[in-house]
Amino acid sequence: MLRLEESFAAPKSSRKAIALDEPTIDALADRIAASLDDKTKRPKK
């Protein structure tokens, strides 16, 4: 899988050509949500 920086750096035409299957997107979204939960649950110093 492409790193996110590479896909965002690509011109729009080739960015559209990068087809991520939905399970990959769902897994990525779950990982992002989990990391956000971790950050918000951490006590502030």
C-alpha positions in Angstrom: 0.0 0.0 0.0 1.2 3.5 -0.8 2.2 5.7 2.1 -0.3 8.6 2.5 2.3 11.2 1.7 3.0 9.6 -1.6 -0.7 9.5 -2.6 -1.3 13.1 -1.5 1.8 14.3 -3.3 0.6 12.7 -6.6 -1.2 14.9 -9.1 -5.0 14.7 -8.9 -5.3 12.6 -12.1 -3.1 9.8 -10.7 -4.5 10.2 -7.3 -7.9 9.2 -8.7 -6.2 6.1 -10.3 -5.1 4.9 -6.9 -8.0 2.6 -6.1 -8.1 1.5 -2.4 -10.5 -1.3 -1.7 -13.1 -0.5 1.0 -11.8 -3.1 3.6 -8.4 -1.3 3.4 -10.1 2.1 4.0 -12.2 0.7 6.8 -9.2 -0.8 8.5 -7.3 2.5 8.1 -10.3 4.5 9.5 -10.4 2.1 12.5 -6.7 2.6 13.2 -7.0 6.3 13.0 -10.1 6.3 15.3 -8.3 4.1 17.8 -5.2 6.3 17.8 -7.4 9.4 18.3 -9.2 7.6 21.2 -5.8 6.8 22.8 -4.7 10.5 22.5 -7.9 11.9 24.0 -8.0 9.3 26.9 -4.4 10.1 27.9 -4.2 12.4 30.9 -2.7 15.8 30.1 0.6 16.6 31.7 
